[in-house]
């Protein structure tokens, strides 16, 4: 089989359509910096060939892009004896598999998967995805990242096919009993160095531990070397300082610099005092300004209050004039009521003398009603008079002040 091109979209880190084509015969090398997606392309190649499109296994779900969780798509073109095939698979969401054959046929779904397995000679993957035992001979040629230096996990079918191929090529020298003994001896010696799971043991494990110990010792020695280097640097600096202090010329220069520094320090202290005094003066002026602004605001408020009070006094004067006019009207009405009351009393007396007892009783009842009416009117007049007096007293207090008493005299009339 010869791979001709591979294209991916939404496959792991590839969020946009990416294609690697023009793959020719012989050795093809894909180069680039780390994290460019070289291993991802190998994963896409493995998925297109050996993984089932409808699988829900965890390795298949891991093919999705972490950011958008879109459905991963991969398309592979490969050439065999009868021509170029193209297999296109979509995983996880709305999965499908489509195989385009050289004779123009287009196979889909399980039929496409089955044809691909028969064409390349591997078994159907299990529920957990493709494994070495399902890949057959392809597992011998397929090396994943991080497994270059590990032992090959050869299934029995691949091992048998490999032995058969070796026997057919080199005969009994490598393919017979002696040939089979070679990998057995290799496995035996390898089992003395690593476990079945690939963990080191025996002399190999001891050497690894010794290497780790030596590395730890080297790190300690490097730390000590760094500490000694720092100590030597500090010693050299101290020696330079000692030589400088022992020199008289340097001592005199240091004294002059010290005096200059003291002089600058004194000037700086004076400047700081002046700055502090200026700051205090500014704060004091700020407080005075705030107090002046507050006093001005209070004066404005007081002026507004005086204007409001003046308007209230003017309104009170107008109200007083109205009360005086009403007082005159009420006085006239009271006087009229008093005259009417006198006339009514005279009429009652005359009526009492002219009519019979019954008539007088009736007249008396009528008179009582009239009297009550007059009393009610008198009561209202009396209340009006009291209101008038209260208004006059308030006006007198406003106009004359507390020293003058201009209270109006009460005029109380008596009804008989």
ABEGO torsion letter per residue (X at the ends): XBBABBBBBGBEABABBBBBBGBBBEBBBBBEBBGAGAAAAAAAAAAAAABBAABABAAAAAABBAAAGBBBBBBBBBBBAAEBBBBBBBBGBGBBBBBBBAAGBBBBEAAAAAAAAAAAGBBBBBAAEBBAAAAEAAAAABBBBGAAABBBBBBAAAAAAAAAAAAAAAEAAAABAAAAAAAAAAAAAAAAABBAAGBBBEAAAAAAAAAAAAAAAAAAAAAAAAAAAAAAAAAAAAAAAAAAAABAAAAAAAAAAAAAAAAAAAAAAAAAAAAAAAAAAAAAAAAAAAAAAAAAAAAAAAAAAAAAAAAAAAAAAAAAAAAAAAAAAAAAAAAAAAAAAAAAAAAAAAAAAABBAAAAAAAAAAAAAAAAAAAAAAAAAAAAAAAAAAAAAAAAAAAAEAABBABBBBBBBBBX
